[in-house]
Amino acid sequence: MSKWESVTFEESLSFVKKVKARDYVLYLSLLDVLNRNDQIPLEAYSELSLLFRHHDDLLVELAKFRPLPCPNNVYSHSSIRMLIFLMPFLLLSLLLAFERSH
């Protein structure tokens, strides 16, 4: 099994900007999925995989953000793993919102 490597903020930013440039509706869907608080990380990743199914290159890049598999009972809605999975995207959302306001 390969070692999981964290994704940098720059990689997250690059990915989201690429999605936004390619398909604005897909970008809005990405943000919608990531802003939901009622999903465990693997559910969010699965939903994003479906959204990106017609964009092979983006789907490959999305795989870098895939959370590590854990038994279902390990996750809770306040899971630290969910926070780790979403943090780069949440920071990016704030950055993009800030850019729009200026």
C-alpha positions in Angstrom: 0.0 0.0 0.0 1.4 3.4 -0.9 1.9 6.1 1.7 -0.7 8.9 1.6 0.8 12.3 0.9 -0.9 15.5 1.8 -1.9 18.0 -0.8 -0.6 21.5 -0.7 -2.7 24.6 -0.8 -1.1 25.6 -4.1 -2.2 22.2 -5.6 -5.7 22.8 -4.3 -5.8 26.3 -5.7 -4.5 25.2 -9.0 -7.1 22.4 -9.3 -10.0 24.6 -8.4 -8.9 27.3 -10.8 -8.5 24.7 -13.5 -12.1 23.5 -12.9 -13.4 27.1 -12.8 -11.7 27.9 -16.1 -13.0 24.8 -17.8 -16.6 24.6 -16.6 -18.1 27.2 -14.3 -21.2 25.1 -13.5 -18.9 22.2 -12.5 -16.9 24.6 -10.3 -20.1 25.7 -8.6 -21.1 22.1 -8.1 -17.6 21.4 -6.6 -18.1 24.2 -4.1 -21.6 23.0 -3.3 -20.4 19.5 -2.4 -17.5 20.8 -0.3 -19.7 23.2 1.6 -22.0 20.5 2.8 -21.4 19.5 6.5 -23.4 16.3 6.5 -21.1 14.1 4.4 -18.2 12.0 5.4 -15.0 12.4 3.3 -15.5 9.3 1.1 -19.1 10.3 0.3 -18.0 13.7 -0.8 -15.2 12.2 -2.9 -17.6 9.8 -4.5 -20.0 12.6 -5.4 -17.1 14.6 -6.8 -16.0 11.6 -8.8 -19.4 11.5 -10.4 -19.4 15.2 -11.2 -16.0 14.8 -12.9 -16.7 11.6 -14.8 -16.7 13.4 -18.2 -13.4 15.2 -17.5 -10.8 12.4 -17.4 -7.8 14.7 -16.7 -9.6 16.4 -13.8 -10.8 13.1 -12.4 -7.1 11.9 -12.3 -6.2 15.1 -10.5 -9.1 14.8 -8.1 -7.7 11.4 -7.0 -4.9 13.3 -5.2 -7.5 14.5 -2.8 -9.0 11.1 -2.1 -9.3 10.5 1.6 -7.8 7.4 3.1 -10.3 4.6 3.5 -11.4 3.8 7.1 -14.1 1.7 8.6 -17.5 3.5 8.5 -17.7 3.6 12.3 -14.5 5.7 12.5 -16.1 8.7 10.8 -18.3 11.1 12.5 -19.7 14.4 11.2 -17.2 16.3 13.3 -14.4 14.1 12.1 -10.9 15.6 12.0 -10.4 13.7 8.7 -13.3 15.6 7.2 -11.6 18.8 8.2 -8.3 17.7 6.8 -10.0 16.7 3.5 -11.9 19.9 3.2 -9.5 22.5 4.6 -7.6 23.2 1.3 -10.9 23.7 -0.5 -12.4 25.8 2.2 -9.4 28.1 2.3 -9.6 28.3 -1.5 -13.2 29.2 -1.3 -12.4 32.0 1.1 -9.6 33.2 -1.2 -11.8 33.2 -4.3 -14.6 35.0 -2.4 -12.0 37.6 -1.3 -10.7 38.1 -4.9 -14.3 38.6 -6.1 -15.0 41.3 -3.5 -11.9 43.4 -4.6 
